[in-house]
Amino acid sequence: IIKGVCSPELIYNSSIQKLYKEKKITNLGDAFNINIELLLNLNPQGLMLSTYNKQDNNTKRLEQSGIQLLYNNEWTESTLLGRAEWIKYFGILLDKKEKADSIFNHIEANYLLAKKLAKSIPNKKSVMVGSNFKGTWYVPGGQSYMGQLLQDSGADYYYSNTSDTQSIPLNFETVLDKFHNADVWLNAPTSTIQELFEIDSRHKLFNSAIKGEVYAFLARTNSYGANDFWESGIAHPDLLLKDIIWALYPELLTKYIPTYILKLK
């Protein structure tokens, strides 16, 4: 049973939102500055956090509180299947190991089937990814989780053969040089083409934008900025892969309804 969360307004999950509005879940403040007093009042059996919370000023107090600290480090995995496999960790915690194993096996099987389907495409579509952020355009490294997702979806991605496990920072000129003729733009920062051109008129220089082949992982968001791509999407790499395959090769998934991705209009 979840008794408290940090920054509930940034959580998309409808069940948690409902419990929070009913005051059955407590707002513990910012994840990097947890309200210790509120936490102790809840008297929880455990507190789930990630190793990056070591940056907290309250870390020592948390360790001295007597509360069992449970580290969830799925984000350190380099593959989406590896991240999804952390459901087994929760299976052990909740004494539902067999159910957790079964769920993961189902997700893995669906992922591998989708990957096999994408391999049947003879002509790969070229893709560009991401957007400009404060003067730098970050694109996925070839060995990052997104880079591997692109490979498994049958995309022709310029940096797919790099060994980078993190994002690669580029200037706009490099992005334009490498991707101006890309067939499809994935993970765009807006939900409409008009917005895309309004935030930077140079986006009109990309073939994918002019042709309207632009997609964003913004299908499941709320007004506070919460995005289910970062929540249930982590547990459903099979759906993320199918979403991208649908965007690139809709003829392979004619009856598929995407979950996390949307096409900009």
TARADA-V817080 format. One record per helix or strand of 3 or more residues. SS is the DSSP state (A for helix, B for strand). FROM is the first residue (numbers start at 0). TO is the last residue. If there is no record, write none. Layout:
# TARADA-V817080
ss=<SS,SS>
from=<FROM,FROM>
to=<TO,TO>
This chain:
# TARADA-V817080
ss=<A,A,A,B,A,A,B,A,A,A,A,B,B,A,B,A,B,A,A,A,B,A,A,A,A>
from=<7,13,35,45,50,58,67,73,79,86,96,125,135,144,166,171,183,192,200,206,213,227,231,236,249>
to=<9,20,41,48,54,63,70,75,83,92,117,128,139,151,169,178,185,198,204,210,215,229,234,247,251>
